[in-house]
Amino acid sequence: MRFGYPAGDAQIGRYVDGLDFENDEVFGVFNRHLRLIALAHLAYPRPGALGAQAAEFGGSVVPQARGRGYGARLFEHAMLHARNRGLDTLFIHALSENTTMLRIARRAGAHVERDGSESDAFLKLPQDTLASQVEQWIGDGAAEIDYRLKQHSRMMDNLFEAIGEVKAGIGSQTGRAAKD
């Protein structure tokens, strides 16, 4: 639903190549195996751009992880980041059939305008406060700790697996030596 059709590697590659990592933000949800299962792109207005100060949100969740609230959590995270950058609007452009994305936007209070097969959602953001800044700081810190814990758990799993392989190898060597 992110691209309006099942995107191939070439389409996704062009999308990634077009990301502005200097200006925009990309958020992800990783499972315990450190596989990326949900991703959000928050595109900020270009420096010096005239007009409304709106950020655009786009998100994707792998099919096997849908329905668990990851998209909504990423949207809430993006709202907080956009708000704390001083923006007053969060914008979503989606296919009208992408009812999940539009439902997330509506639940957050967005006004959705449908134009045939496409829809635009506009969410007015409150001004940032000290509380919203602290909330973002704590949330970012918790996300970093979560990722590091998963990373260390993965390293320990790999270590135990290697130890098991060494033990199995030693056992087979001992068994072979006893037969000789």
Secondary structure, 3 states (H helix, E strand, C coil): CCCCCCCCHHHHHHHHHCCCCCCCEEEEEECCCCCEEEEEEEECCCCCCCCCCEEEEEEEECHHHCCCCHHHHHHHHHHHHHHHCCCCEEEEEEECCCHHHHHHHHHCCCEEEEECCEEEEEEECCCCCHHHHHHHHHHHHHHHHHHHHHHHHHHHHHHHHHHHHHHHHHHHHHHHHHHC
